Amino acid sequence: MYKYLLGWRYLRTRYIALASIISVMLGVATMIVVNAVMTGFTREMQDRIHGILSDIVFEARSLDGRPNAKARMAEINEIAGEYIVGMTPTVHLPAMLGFTVNGQYIPKQVNLIGIDEKTYASVSNFGKYLQHPENREKLNFKLKESGYDVIDSQASGSSQVKPRLQMKNAGWKWRRHNARNAWPKLVVPEDQLKANPFYNPETAEVGSDFDPATEQHPGCVAGIGLFDYLGEDGSKLFLTLPGDDVDLTYPSSGRPVRMLSAKFTVTDFYESKMREYDTGFVFVPLRTLQELRGMIDPTTGEAYFNTIRIRLKPEVDLEMVRDKLRAAFPPHLYVINTWRDKQGALLAAVQMETAVLNVLLFLIIAVAGFGILAIFFMIVVEKTRDIGVLKSLGASSRGVMAIFLGYGLSLGLMGAGVGVIIGLLFVRYIDQLADGLGRLTGQPVFDPSIYFFHSIPTVVEAVTVVSIVLGAILIAILASILPARRAARLHPVEALRYE
Amino acid sequence: MSDLSPLDTPLSDWMNQSDLPLASTESRPARGVSPRLRIDLPDPTVGPLLKAQAVYKSYRKSSLEIPVLKGIDLEVRLGEFMAIVGQSGCGKSTLLHLLGTLDAPDQGEIHFESNRIDNLPNAGRELLRNKYFGMIFQFYHLLPELTTLENVLVPMMIAEDGIGYWRRRSQHRRRAIELLDLVGLAHRQKHKPRELSGGEMQRTAIARALMAQPRVLLADEPTGNLDKATGEEIIAILRRLNKEQKLTIVMVTHDAQIAAQADRTVALVEGRVQDGAVR
């Protein structure tokens, strides 16, 4: 009983101990905030990577691809059909994108992906990263009249979102405007033609009357990062808008490999906020790409594919399905990977970063532990005579030890408790805090144009919070063991005589 | 000493528990014949209440050994008020600590109600200090964080676990208030020690020492830090306890006048009981 009473009174009368509570509290709060942000960031990134890559990617090694996607998909279904939600064949190619801005030709190295617009949505979250609401609903490669997002649809009400004013004009409106302002077509009068001795009306090439003001080339969805740049005020500007034409240059199928080039009309932008993807991907209709590359067998009409993307049911073990498929298909023809395998290095790096941060932050709490150790030693020295008195009244060494261990436990509990509350509040209002801090310092703490997130992603995991709290309490107890043992070992007579 | 609390187990019962390593069982009478502790009057078969037999004690200061007690023989009889006098450093406080099991002798034996107690394991010594010996000190040694009443209650808090104490808290409180009343401090229950005078603190310490209804009160210079008048008040309280409640008191003092009020005085000189100085 005296242990509780004295522990409680020491807690109430020794304000110096609060110093150690504060350090435990700060350590716990920081760890919660950092973990929430790191986990949020990782999740967000994984979501985006996953959104593009689908669960399992079944790739043919050959650039020519493999025939008969339907048969392969049927085989896959036979092996792992119970776990599969959707599948879609695609064609994946290294390619070059080129476009003209003010007379300059700008080339970009890209991954060209032919997708089947009907089934692609069943394997990835591709749609939600597009800029036109209709395309988000249901993708097609037709240029829209207008209505492209001026305010980023992925931003959630943060004050830092800057409108993309150029997008207001994107679409057919932009295309017609460009067509009007283009150099007029050179038309040679018929009598001049006839004056030409080599003119032969039968063999003369008559150009198709492609009218850019009313017609579009095959549509393509290009990564937003291929065209964007930041304006002086930090808003996003574009070199090319939906409605402009671009050239895509890609290798042909068959031997020898030749470079082919075709014009496409940008019909939408793709913005996953993962810079690597946003600057690297261009999506075009699968059938168009197969035709352009000569991937359709002229005798059978069968189209070749080089990747099948597979989406699994939630909670299905990716590795298990991957291994099943790997066992079934010849490895010299197909590479089968999960999305995690494909982004292994990046995910591992983020994981490593989180682990290192956690170790460093836990050291803050360990430092708090040393604070408790020092303060407790002080209190034990100060209380030496009282310890002698307690022992002279029959208190056991264990009882005396319990006073200080209990004291340490309460400090740990209080520090961790307050730390959890502060940490969670911080996480809850992190955007407002970042905004406020940004205004205060004049330097945005979290610049969405750099991070490509409009709000700081956070995820609080109960397991993490509980482990942080337990760790903090454990450290507080460990730090009080030495002083408590010292108190317990005091000889009553010497303690009573202590001046 | 008629009103014993339920906690008050006879010491010999406790000491007869076989799992406790006792140093010597030979000198103790057989069980059943054993004189119980719950006795109010001196019983000729009991012998002295507290006995020191050829006790030696020395302290070590670095490599130097300083002998303090050099063969003390002393008997404290049930119900007596005994004073141990001597100059500073003669070992009287050390002797009191040995009698109160706060320390162990290098040689010799201490007996309490015919049981050897100097070689008891810690748990046994703690029980003795908690329930059988009451102690008061020159510097009162109250716990500064607790109120007067709580200080008096500390021995019961130590004796019982949290639940047990909580169940009997009103009973304990009642007794503590009675004791404070006995020493004239009923009106100071809620005060912290720093708000009390020296005399009041010592009276609180006496109430605390009596809380567990001890067999013997060991007082180490109880008036040493008090002015003459206050010191006499304290002695008057001790005297009254001895007379009215038949409480055995062993008091250490260097003041001959104070010692003169005891039934019997033992003088220590250089770690030995002075021949012929026993009154």
Interface residues (C-beta under 8 A of the other chain):
Chain A: M1 Y2 Y4 L5 L6 R9 Y10 T13 R385 D386 G388 V389 L390 K391 S392 L393 G394 A395 S396 S397 G399 H491 P492 V493 L496
Chain B: H97 G100 L102 D103 N122 A123 E126 L127 L128 R129 N130 K131 M135 F137 H141 L142 L143 P144 E145 L146 E150 V154 P155 M156 M157 I158 A159 E160 D161 G162 Y165 W166 R208
